Amino acid sequence: MPSTTIRKTEYDPDSRMLSVWFVASGKRYEFEDVPPETFAAFKAAFAKGRYFNEHIRNHFRYRQIASCDDPD
């Protein structure tokens, strides 16, 4: 998933929780109740940052989990 904005994502279909790590800040956010179709489209999007901004950011409840944690 190469992106200049998003370093890594993880998705749990059971809880519908999407975790997103950002490149610049190193911060991780969890987005609640994200439908599997939204995550699939996000994963398939050519411009991940653009898709995130248009379809996920400000559309789902979220919380910051940590900063500068290693996603690997």
C-alpha positions in Angstrom: 0.0 0.0 0.0 2.4 2.8 -1.1 1.2 6.2 0.0 3.0 9.4 0.9 0.5 10.2 3.6 -0.6 6.8 5.1 2.1 4.5 6.4 -0.1 1.5 7.3 -3.7 0.3 7.8 -5.3 -2.6 9.6 -8.9 -3.5 9.5 -10.9 -5.8 11.7 -14.1 -6.9 9.9 -15.6 -8.3 13.1 -15.5 -5.0 15.0 -15.5 -2.9 11.8 -12.5 -1.0 13.2 -10.0 0.6 10.8 -6.6 1.6 12.2 -4.6 4.1 10.2 -0.9 5.1 10.8 0.2 8.4 9.2 3.6 9.1 7.8 4.3 12.7 8.8 3.1 12.6 12.4 3.6 8.9 13.2 0.2 9.0 14.8 -2.3 6.2 14.7 -6.0 6.6 14.7 -8.9 4.1 15.0 -12.1 4.7 13.0 -15.2 3.0 14.3 -17.9 1.2 12.4 -16.2 1.3 9.0 -18.1 -0.9 6.5 -16.1 -3.7 4.8 -16.9 -2.2 1.4 -15.4 1.2 2.5 -12.2 -0.5 3.6 -12.0 -2.6 0.4 -12.4 0.6 -1.7 -9.8 2.4 0.4 -7.4 -0.5 -0.1 -8.0 -0.6 -3.8 -7.8 3.2 -4.3 -4.9 4.5 -6.4 -4.7 7.7 -4.2 -5.0 6.4 -0.7 -4.8 9.9 0.9 -7.4 11.3 -1.3 -9.8 8.4 -0.7 -9.2 8.7 3.0 -10.0 12.5 3.0 -13.1 12.1 0.8 -14.6 8.9 2.3 -13.3 8.2 5.8 -12.0 11.4 7.5 -14.9 13.3 9.1 -17.3 10.4 8.2 -16.6 8.0 11.0 -16.1 8.5 14.8 -12.4 8.1 15.6 -9.8 8.4 18.4 -6.1 8.8 18.5 -4.4 5.7 19.8 -0.7 6.6 20.0 2.0 8.6 18.4 5.3 7.4 17.0 4.5 3.8 17.6 6.1 1.3 15.2 3.5 -0.3 13.0 5.8 -3.2 12.1 
